[in-house]
C-alpha cells in the first residue's frame, strides 16, 4: 500500500476540503503530445494560415467561456479572459511564430510552442514572484492554441469530466479554461504544483471560497485519480492518502471553522473596545473590488489597505488607463462607508508583457527597482495612477493615498514633489480634487522604521508592513526554505522597532496602523495592543477573531505583556511567554488557533 504523503505549499483560502482526486491535464502532458515535422516551401503559407485560424478559434472559445461564466464571476475576475485575448492580439508574439514557421519550415504547433516556451523561460529567469506567477496565463493560452491546431477541443475535454462526489482538483495550475469545473458544488478543494497568492488560481479560489493550496511543486506526480486527499488552506498543506481517522479529524476542523465563524459573527455589531473601554479600529485589506462585500459582512470600519496591483493584473499585457483606475476608486468610494487607503503600485520592478520579450533581469529585485522606485522611474505610469486617485478624492474626503517602500526623507520628499506636480496639472486643467487629501507611507524598510519622528513631519499616517519589514530587518528571504526559520516576528529587535514607530506616531500626532500579516494573526494581538497599536488592518475574515480577542482583555493587561516581552532577549522566550498569556486571558484561544491558523 502506498504510504500517505504530507506536502507543504501556500494556502490561499483558509478552509479544509476532503475528497477524491481528479487530475487535470497539464502542460507536461501537452508537450509530450505536440507533433514535430518539417514542411515544404510551398506549404508555408498554408501552415501560417492554419496557425492564425487556430488563434481565431481560441479567441472565440475564450469569449464563449467568458460569457458562460458571467453570472458566476465578477467583472474583475472576468477581466482575466480579456487579458488572454490581449495576449493573442500581441503582434510581436504572432509575428515571431510566423517568422519561425517561415525560417525553419516547422509545423505551426511546434513553432508556437517553441516561441511560447522561450517566453516562459524568460519569465522563469526573472527573479520576481509576480512575473513568474503570470506565466500561468501563458501556459493556458499556449495549451488552447495548440489544442486547436491539433483539432482537440479543450472545453469538451473539461465537459467530459464527471464529478459525482466530493472532489479535489489537482493540476500543475488551474487555468481559466478550467473554471466550468470549479463551479461544480462537488468541488471541495484545489491543489496545484505552481502558483502563489496573486495567481489566477488563488484569486478564483478566494472568489469561489474554495480551500486551496498552491505552489506544491510536484503534487501532480505524488497522487493519482481516485485517491483521497485533504486540502488544508489554513495550514497551507495537503495530505495524500489520509487514514479514516485523519479524514474524520479534518472534517471536524472544517466544521469547527464554520461553527466558530458563525459564533464570531454574533460579535459583528459590537464595537471593538477593550474591557476597559479603549477603542480599537479594525480595518480590511483587500485587492479585489468584490472583497468590499466581505469587509462589510465582517463589519470592517473601512479599507486600511487597497492593493492597487490587481488593476494592473487585470489589464495586462496593457497598462491601465486613467479612466480604468478612476472607475475602480470611484466604485470603492461609493461602496465603502469608512476610510479607504489606496496604496500606489507596489510591484517588484517587473516590466510588462511587451517589454518582457526583451532580455530583462535584476540580480536582486527584492532590493531593486520596485514600488515607488519603479514608479519614479516610470513617471508615466505613476502620473496616470495619481491623477485617477486625486480625481476620485473629489468624491469623498475618506479616500487616502499611501506610498509603499519609502526608505527616507529625501525619497519621500521627491515623491511628494511629484505629487504636487500632478496636482498642478489637474489645477491647470480645471479638474477638481481634494486639496487636503490625507497622505501616508508604508513603514517596511528598516531605515524608515528608525526615523519615524522625521518622516512624521511630511505625512498624516503610517502603515507598518510587517511582512517586508521583518524580512529586511532580519536580512532573510522569507521564501527561502534554507533560512525561513529566521523569520521571527517576535525578535526582540523587531519589537523595539515597532514600539519606536508607535511612540513616534503618538508624539507627532500621526496615526499608525499595521497592515501586515501580524495584524490579522491572533497570536500577536495582545502584544501589539500593549506596544501601542490601535489600528489593525487585515484580511476581512480575520476581523471577527481579532475583535473577539480585543473585547476580552484590558489595555493594562496588554501593556504588562508588552513590558515583560521587551525585557526578554530571545524570540523563543517571547513566543513561549506570549502563548501562555494568550491561553490565560482568552479561554477559547486554542480553539481559535486550531480553526483559523
C-alpha positions in Angstrom: 0.0 0.0 0.0 1.4 3.4 -1.0 2.1 5.4 2.2 0.5 8.8 2.9 2.3 11.9 1.8 2.2 15.4 3.5 3.1 18.3 1.3 3.5 22.0 2.1 2.6 24.9 -0.1 0.8 28.3 0.1 -2.7 28.3 1.4 -4.9 30.9 -0.4 -8.3 30.3 1.2 -8.5 29.4 4.9 -10.7 26.3 5.0 -10.4 22.5 4.7 -11.6 20.2 1.9 -11.6 16.4 1.8 -12.3 14.5 -1.3 -11.1 12.2 -4.1 -8.5 13.4 -6.6 -9.3 14.3 -10.2 -6.1 15.1 -12.1 -6.4 17.7 -14.8 -4.3 17.5 -18.0 -1.2 19.8 -17.5 1.3 21.4 -19.8 3.7 18.5 -19.4 1.2 16.2 -21.0 0.5 18.7 -23.8 4.2 19.0 -24.5 4.5 15.2 -25.0 1.6 15.3 -27.5 2.9 18.1 -29.7 3.9 16.8 -33.2 7.1 18.0 -34.9 7.7 17.8 -38.6 9.2 19.9 -41.4 7.1 21.4 -44.2 7.8 22.2 -47.8 8.3 25.8 -49.0 5.0 25.6 -51.0 3.2 24.7 -47.8 4.5 27.6 -45.6 1.6 29.9 -46.2 -0.9 27.1 -45.6 0.8 26.5 -42.3 0.7 30.2 -41.4 -3.0 30.3 -42.2 -3.6 27.2 -40.1 -1.9 29.0 -37.2 -3.9 32.1 -37.5 -7.1 30.1 -37.8 -6.3 28.3 -34.5 -5.7 31.7 -32.8 -9.0 33.0 -34.0 -10.8 29.8 -32.8 -9.1 30.2 -29.4 -10.4 33.8 -29.2 -13.9 32.6 -29.9 -13.6 29.9 -27.2 -12.4 32.5 -24.6 -15.3 34.8 -25.5 -17.7 31.9 -25.1 -16.2 30.8 -21.8 -16.3 34.4 -20.5 -20.0 34.7 -21.4 -20.8 31.3 -19.8 -19.1 32.4 -16.5 -20.6 35.9 -16.4 -23.2 35.1 -13.8 -20.7 33.3 -11.5 -17.8 35.7 -11.6 -17.5 39.4 -11.1 -16.2 41.9 -13.7 -12.8 41.9 -12.2 -12.5 38.2 -12.4 -13.9 38.1 -15.9 -11.1 40.6 -16.9 -8.7 37.6 -16.8 -10.3 36.5 -20.0 -9.7 39.9 -21.5 -6.1 39.7 -20.6 -5.8 36.4 -22.5 -7.4 37.9 -25.6 -4.9 40.8 -25.4 -2.0 38.3 -25.5 -3.5 36.7 -28.6 -3.7 40.1 -30.2 0.0 40.7 -29.5 1.6 41.3 -32.9 5.1 40.6 -31.7 4.2 37.2 -30.4 2.2 36.3 -33.5 5.0 37.6 -35.8 7.7 35.6 -34.0 5.7 32.4 -34.6 5.1 33.2 -38.3 8.8 34.0 -38.6 9.7 30.7 -37.0 7.5 28.8 -39.4 8.9 30.6 -42.5 12.5 30.4 -41.5 12.7 26.9 -40.1 9.9 25.3 -42.1 8.5 23.8 -39.0 4.8 22.9 -38.3 2.7 25.5 -36.5 2.3 23.5 -33.3 6.0 23.2 -32.8 6.7 26.8 -33.8 4.2 28.3 -31.4 5.2 26.0 -28.6 8.9 27.0 -29.1 8.1 30.7 -29.1 5.9 30.4 -26.0 8.4 28.2 -24.2 11.2 30.7 -24.9 9.0 33.4 -23.4 8.2 31.3 -20.4 11.9 30.6 -19.8 12.4 34.4 -19.7 9.7 34.7 -17.1 11.3 32.0 -15.1 14.6 33.7 -15.3 13.3 36.9 -13.8 13.5 36.6 -10.0 10.2 38.3 -9.4 7.3 36.3 -7.9 4.6 38.4 -9.6 6.0 37.9 -13.1 6.6 34.2 -12.5 3.0 33.8 -11.5 1.9 35.5 -14.7 3.3 32.5 -16.6 0.2 30.5 -15.8 -1.6 32.8 -18.3 0.9 31.9 -21.0 0.6 28.2 -20.2 -3.2 28.4 -20.6 -3.0 30.4 -23.9 -0.3 28.0 -25.3 -2.4 25.0 -24.4 -5.5 26.4 -26.0 -3.9 27.3 -29.3 -2.0 24.0 -29.6 -5.2 22.1 -28.8 -6.9 23.9 -31.6 -4.1 23.3 -34.0 -4.3 19.6 -33.2 -8.1 19.7 -33.6 -8.7 18.9 -29.9 -11.4 20.8 -28.1 -10.2 21.6 -24.6 -13.6 22.8 -23.5 -15.1 19.5 -24.5 -12.4 17.7 -22.5 -13.4 19.6 -19.5 -17.1 19.0 -20.1 -16.4 15.3 -20.3 -15.2 15.1 -16.7 -18.0 13.9 -14.4 -18.0 14.9 -10.8 -20.4 12.9 -8.6 -18.7 13.1 -5.1 -16.6 15.5 -3.0 -13.6 16.1 -5.3 -10.2 17.8 -5.1 -8.9 19.2 -8.4 -5.2 18.6 -8.8 -3.2 20.2 -11.6 0.1 21.9 -12.4 -2.1 25.1 -12.4 -5.8 25.8 -12.7 -6.4 27.7 -15.9 -9.3 30.0 -16.6 -10.2 27.2 -19.1 -11.0 25.0 -16.1 -13.4 27.4 -14.5 -16.5 25.5 -15.6 -15.3 22.6 -13.4 -14.8 24.9 -10.4 -18.4 26.0 -10.3 -19.5 22.4 -9.6 -20.7 22.1 -6.0 -18.9 18.8 -5.5 -15.5 20.5 -6.0 -14.3 21.0 -2.4 -10.6 21.9 -2.9 -7.7 22.7 -5.2 -4.1 21.6 -5.1 -1.5 22.8 -7.7 2.2 22.4 -8.5 2.6 26.0 -9.4 1.3 29.4 -8.3 1.3 31.9 -5.5 -1.1 34.2 -3.7 -1.5 36.6 -6.7 -2.1 33.9 -9.4 -5.4 33.5 -11.1 -5.8 30.1 -9.3 -5.5 31.9 -5.9 -7.8 34.8 -7.0 -10.5 32.5 -8.3 -10.3 30.2 -5.3 -10.9 33.1 -3.0 -13.7 34.4 -5.1 -15.4 30.9 -5.0 -14.4 30.4 -1.4 -12.7 27.0 -2.2 -10.0 25.6 0.1 -6.8 25.8 -2.0 -3.1 25.2 -1.6 -0.8 26.3 -4.4 3.0 26.1 -5.1 3.3 22.4 -4.1 5.9 21.8 -6.8 5.0 18.2 -7.7 1.7 17.2 -6.2 0.6 16.0 -9.7 3.3 13.4 -9.5 2.6 12.3 -6.0 -1.1 11.4 -6.4 -3.4 9.7 -8.8 -7.1 9.8 -9.9 -9.4 8.5 -7.2 -7.1 8.7 -4.3 -8.3 10.5 -1.1 -6.7 13.9 -0.4 -7.1 16.6 2.3 -6.5 20.2 1.2 -5.8 22.4 4.3 -5.8 26.0 3.2 -5.4 27.1 6.8 -2.1 25.4 7.3 -1.1 25.6 3.6 -0.6 21.8 3.2 -2.2 18.7 1.6 -2.3 15.2 2.9 -2.4 12.5 0.3 -4.0 9.1 1.2 -5.1 10.1 4.7 -6.4 7.5 7.2 -10.0 7.2 8.1 -9.2 8.8 11.5 -7.4 11.7 9.8 -10.3 12.2 7.4 -12.6 12.5 10.4 -10.3 14.9 12.2 -10.0 17.2 9.1 -13.8 17.1 8.6 -14.1 18.2 12.2 -11.7 21.0 11.6 -13.8 22.2 8.7 -17.0 22.0 10.9 -15.2 23.8 13.8 -14.2 26.6 11.5 -17.8 27.0 10.2 -19.1 26.9 13.8 -16.5 29.4 15.1 -17.2 31.9 12.2 -20.9 31.7 12.9 -20.3 32.3 16.6 -17.9 35.2 15.9 -20.4 36.8 13.6 -22.6 37.4 16.6 -19.9 39.9 17.7 -20.4 41.8 14.4 -22.5 44.6 16.0 -20.2 45.0 19.0 -17.8 47.9 18.9 -14.1 46.9 19.1 -13.4 48.1 22.6 -11.1 46.6 25.2 -12.8 45.7 28.5 -11.6 49.0 30.0 -13.1 51.0 27.1 -10.2 51.7 24.8 -11.4 51.9 21.2 -9.5 49.9 18.5 -10.0 50.3 14.7 -10.4 47.0 12.7 -9.9 47.6 9.0 -9.8 45.4 6.0 -7.0 44.6 3.5 -8.4 44.0 0.0 -7.2 43.6 -3.5 -10.4 42.9 -5.4 -13.4 45.2 -5.5 -15.7 42.2 -4.7 -14.0 41.9 -1.3 -15.7 45.0 -0.2 -18.8 42.9 0.4 -16.8 40.6 2.7 -15.4 43.6 4.5 -19.0 44.8 5.1 -20.1 41.3 6.2 -17.4 41.2 8.9 -18.0 44.9 9.9 -14.7 46.4 8.8 -14.6 50.1 9.7 -13.0 50.8 6.4 -10.3 49.7 4.0 -6.9 50.0 5.6 -5.1 48.8 2.5 -6.3 48.6 -1.1 -3.7 46.8 -3.1 -3.9 48.6 -6.5 -1.7 46.0 -8.2 -4.8 44.0 -9.2 -5.9 46.8 -11.5 -2.6 46.3 -13.4 -3.0 42.5 -13.4 -6.5 42.5 -14.9 -5.5 44.5 -18.0 -2.0 43.1 -18.6 -0.3 43.0 -21.0 -1.5 46.6 -21.4 -1.2 49.3 -18.8 -4.4 50.6 -17.1 -5.7 53.9 -18.3 -6.6 56.8 -16.1 -10.3 56.0 -16.7 -9.9 52.4 -15.7 -8.1 53.5 -12.5 -10.7 56.1 -11.7 -13.6 53.6 -12.2 -12.2 51.3 -9.5 -11.5 54.1 -7.0 -15.0 55.6 -7.7 -16.6 52.2 -7.1 -14.7 51.9 -3.7 -15.8 55.4 -2.6 -19.5 54.6 -3.5 -19.5 51.2 -1.7 -17.4 51.8 1.4 -18.7 54.0 4.3 -15.4 54.3 6.2 -11.9 55.5 5.1 -10.2 53.9 2.0 -6.4 53.8 1.9 -5.2 53.2 -1.7 -1.6 52.1 -1.9 0.1 53.1 -5.1 1.6 50.4 -7.4 3.7 48.0 -5.4 5.1 45.5 -7.9 8.6 44.2 -7.8 10.4 46.0 -10.6 8.9 43.9 -13.4 8.2 45.2 -16.9 5.0 44.3 -18.7 4.4 41.8 -21.4 5.8 43.6 -24.5 8.9 44.6 -22.6 9.4 41.1 -21.1 10.0 39.8 -24.6 13.4 41.5 -24.4 16.1 40.5 -22.0 15.4 41.9 -18.6 16.6 40.9 -15.2 17.7 42.2 -11.8 20.2 40.3 -9.7 18.2 41.0 -6.5 14.8 42.5 -7.3 13.6 42.5 -3.7 16.3 45.2 -3.1 16.0 46.6 -6.6 13.7 48.6 -8.8 10.3 48.1 -7.2 7.3 50.0 -5.7 7.9 53.8 -5.6 11.4 53.3 -7.0 9.9 51.8 -10.1 7.1 54.4 -10.2 9.6 57.3 -10.0 11.5 55.7 -12.9 8.3 55.2 -14.9 6.6 58.5 -14.1 4.1 58.0 -17.0 2.7 55.0 -15.1 2.8 56.8 -11.8 1.2 60.0 -13.1 -1.8 58.1 -14.5 -2.5 56.4 -11.2 -2.0 59.6 -9.1 -4.3 61.6 -11.4 -7.1 59.0 -11.0 -6.7 58.8 -7.2 -6.8 62.6 -6.9 -9.8 62.8 -9.1 -11.6 60.2 -7.0 -10.7 62.1 -3.9 -13.1 64.9 -5.1 -15.9 62.4 -4.5 -15.1 61.8 -0.8 -12.6 63.1 1.8 -12.5 59.5 3.1 -10.1 58.5 0.3 -6.4 58.4 1.4 -3.2 58.0 -0.6 -0.3 55.8 0.6 3.2 55.3 -0.9 5.0 51.9 -0.4 8.7 51.2 0.3 9.7 54.7 1.4 13.2 54.5 2.8 13.9 58.0 4.0 13.1 61.7 4.0 14.8 62.5 0.7 13.0 59.8 -1.2 9.7 60.8 0.4 10.2 64.5 -0.5 10.9 63.5 -4.1 7.7 61.5 -4.3 5.7 64.3 -2.7 7.2 66.8 -5.1 6.0 64.7 -8.0 2.5 64.5 -6.4 2.5 68.3 -6.3 3.4 68.4 -10.0 0.4 66.2 -10.8 -1.8 68.3 -8.6 -0.7 71.4 -10.5 -1.5 69.7 -13.8 -5.0 69.0 -12.6 -5.3 72.6 -11.4 -4.3 73.9 -14.8 -6.9 71.6 -16.4 -9.6 72.8 -14.1 -10.1 69.2 -12.7 -11.3 69.1 -9.1 -9.8 67.0 -6.3 -9.4 67.1 -2.5 -6.5 69.5 -1.9 -6.3 68.2 1.6 -6.2 64.5 0.8 -4.5 62.6 3.6 -1.1 61.2 2.7 0.6 58.1 4.3 3.5 55.9 3.8 4.3 52.2 4.4 6.9 51.6 7.1 8.5 48.5 5.8 12.2 49.5 5.3 14.3 49.4 8.5 15.8 52.9 7.6 12.2 54.3 7.7 11.3 52.5 10.9 14.4 54.0 12.5 13.3 57.6 11.8 9.5 57.8 12.1 9.8 61.1 14.0 11.5 62.7 11.0 9.1 61.2 8.4 6.1 62.2 10.5 6.7 65.9 9.6 5.6 65.1 6.0 2.7 62.7 6.2 -0.6 62.2 8.0 -0.3 58.5 8.8 1.9 55.4 8.8 1.0 51.8 8.0 3.5 49.2 9.0 4.0 46.4 6.5 5.4 43.7 8.9 5.9 41.1 6.1 8.6 43.1 4.4 9.9 44.9 7.5 10.7 41.6 9.2 12.4 40.3 6.0 14.5 43.4 5.6 15.2 43.9 9.3 16.4 40.3 9.8 18.2 40.1 6.4 16.4 36.9 5.4 14.4 35.8 2.4 11.2 34.5 3.9 10.5 32.4 0.7 13.9 30.6 1.1 13.4 27.3 2.8 17.0 27.3 4.0 16.7 30.4 6.1 13.0 30.9 6.7 13.4 29.6 10.3 15.0 33.0 11.0 11.7 34.8 10.0 10.9 35.8 13.6 8.0 38.2 14.2 8.8 38.2 17.9 12.5 39.0 17.5 13.4 41.4 20.4 14.9 43.9 18.0 11.7 44.0 15.9 9.5 44.6 19.0 11.7 47.6 19.9 11.5 48.8 16.3 7.7 48.6 16.4 7.4 50.3 19.7 9.6 53.1 18.3 7.2 53.7 15.5 4.1 53.6 17.7 5.6 56.1 20.2 6.7 58.5 17.4 3.2 58.3 16.0 1.7 59.2 19.3 4.2 62.0 20.0 3.9 63.5 16.5 0.1 63.0 16.3 0.4 60.7 13.3 -1.9 57.7 13.0 -0.2 54.3 12.9 -1.7 51.1 11.6 -0.3 47.7 10.9 -1.4 46.1 7.7 1.0 43.1 7.5 0.2 39.6 8.5 0.9 40.2 12.2 -2.3 42.4 12.3 -4.6 39.5 11.5 -2.8 36.9 13.5 -4.5 36.4 16.9 -1.2 35.2 18.4 0.1 38.8 18.3 -3.0 40.9 19.1 -2.4 41.4 22.8 1.3 42.2 22.3 0.6 44.7 19.6 -2.1 46.4 21.7 0.4 46.6 24.6 3.1 48.1 22.4 0.7 50.9 21.3 -1.1 49.8 18.2 -4.8 50.9 17.9 -5.4 50.3 14.2 -5.3 46.8 12.7 -5.8 46.2 9.0 -6.2 42.6 7.9 -8.0 40.0 5.7 -11.7 40.6 6.2 -12.4 37.1 7.6 -9.9 37.7 10.4 -11.8 40.7 11.8 -14.2 38.7 14.0 -11.3 36.8 15.5 -9.3 39.9 16.4 -12.5 41.6 17.7 -13.1 38.6 20.0 -9.6 39.0 21.5 -9.7 42.8 21.7 -13.0 42.7 23.6 -11.8 40.0 26.0 -8.9 41.9 27.7 -8.0 45.2 29.3 -5.3 47.5 27.9 -3.5 47.4 31.2 -3.2 43.6 30.8 -1.8 44.1 27.3 0.7 46.7 28.4 2.0 44.3 31.1 2.5 41.6 28.4 4.4 44.1 26.1 6.5 45.3 29.0 7.5 41.8 30.0 8.3 40.8 26.4 10.5 43.8 25.8 12.8 42.7 28.7 13.4 39.3 27.1 16.5 38.6 24.9 15.3 35.8 22.6 12.3 35.3 20.3 11.7 31.7 21.6 11.3 33.1 25.2 9.0 35.8 24.0 7.0 33.3 22.0 6.5 30.9 24.9 5.5 33.8 27.2 3.0 35.2 24.7 1.5 31.8 24.2 0.9 31.4 27.9 -0.6 34.9 28.2 -3.0 34.2 25.3 -4.2 31.0 26.8 -4.6 32.5 30.2 -6.6 35.6 29.1 -8.5 34.1 26.2 -10.1 30.8 27.3 -11.0 29.9 23.7 -7.6 30.7 22.3 -6.5 27.2 21.4 -9.8 26.5 19.6 -9.4 29.7 17.6 -5.9 28.7 16.5 -7.0 25.2 15.5 -9.7 26.6 13.4 -8.0 29.5 11.7 -4.2 29.1 11.7 
